[in-house]
Amino acid sequence: MNFDELSRDVLADVSKCLAAVDAAQVSALVGQLASRRQVFLLGSGRTGAVLNAMAIRLGHLGIEAHTLGAAGCPALRTGGLVLAASGSGRTSVPLRHAADARSSGASVTLITADPCSAMAKLADSVIHIPAHVTLPEHSPHTLRSLFEECLLVTCDCICRMLQDKLGITTADMQSRHSGRE
């Protein structure tokens, strides 16, 4: 495949997948985030990297974001909000942290490709990104990259919706950006 063909196929798959995401569930998460000044993010591997990018953007929005389980993460308290992401919903470390978060009285929202997974069963709410867990042989995506690509777009949309809901200007966000110039 050449780049032009491959990029068109990838974007078509991302578009089709995102069209199936429940917008009401995303809006509900935006509402939860808008009422918080602190959120805990939970993911591992490439999915965790996407959530790290979201944590940075949440910081630009003035929301304190922490990676659950990371060094320096403050204690999770009753009423805390955990935003978890896992394509499979059964990766061991995030699953254990999600269970611990629920035990501590926190609310867990999961973004996943498998709404019937172990992590989905313990979450308070689930946003389903219907990406293939097992890819067909000739997919334009590598491994589970469709989930991660859709997760990135979903997280960026959540942050943009949150910006509007909170009435935060681009200048406000820029003032919190580390590369201010």
C-alpha positions, -999 to +999 in steps of 0.1 A: +000+000+000+011+035-006+006+064+018-023+080+000-043+048-002-034+037+033-042+071+049-076+072+032-084+037+044-073+045+080-094+077+081-124+059+066-122+033+094-117+059+121-147+079+108-169+048+106-159+037+141-164+072+157-198+075+141-209+045+162-198+061+195-227+072+217-226+110+218-248+111+249-223+090+268-195+114+258-216+144+267-223+128+301-185+124+307-179+161+297-205+170+323-187+150+350-154+165+341-168+200+341-178+196+378-143+185+388-110+202+393-092+169+396-093+137+376-074+105+376-065+088+343-058+051+340-044+032+311-013+013+300+009+010+269-002+030+238-036+036+253-019+050+284+001+073+261-031+087+246-044+093+281-012+111+290-018+134+261-053+140+274-039+148+309-017+175+294-047+190+276-068+188+308-041+208+325-044+235+298-081+236+307-072+242+344-081+207+355-056+188+376-050+154+360-030+126+375-020+092+362-034+066+386-006+044+400+022+068+389+048+081+413+036+114+429+000+107+423-021+120+452-044+096+470-077+088+454-106+097+477-143+089+479-161+108+451-130+110+429-133+105+392-112+079+373-112+080+335-099+046+324-092+034+289-085-001+277-091-017+243-096-051+258-108-041+292-088-069+308-052-056+310-041-067+344-026-036+360-053-011+349-080-037+359-065-039+394-062-001+397-098+003+385-110-023+411-090-004+438-105+029+427-140+015+431-131+001+465-120+036+476-154+051+466-143+066+433-164+067+402-149+049+372-157+057+335-142+033+310-136+039+273-132+005+257-136-016+226-151-044+247-182-033+267-186-068+282-151-070+296-141-074+333-132-037+336-165-027+320-184-047+346-169-028+374-171+007+358-199+031+366-202+041+330-188+028+297-181+046+264-178+020+237-155+026+208-164-003+185-129-010+172-119-045+162-102-064+191-087-088+165-080-073+131-086-089+098-054-099+080-054-070+054-064-042+078-048-008+072-042-007+110-014-023+130-026-044+159-051-024+179-042+010+165-078+017+154-089+018+190-060+041+200-066+064+170-103+067+178-094+072+215-072+101+207-099+118+186-125+111+213-103+125+240-096+156+219-133+161+213-140+157+250-114+184+258-129+207+231-164+202+244-151+208+279-135+240+268-168+253+255-188+241+286-164+258+309-161+290+288-123+287+286-107+308+258-078+297+237-058+325+254-066+310+288-054+276+276-023+291+260-014+308+293-012+273+308+008+258+279+044+250+286+055+263+252+041+298+256+056+322+230 
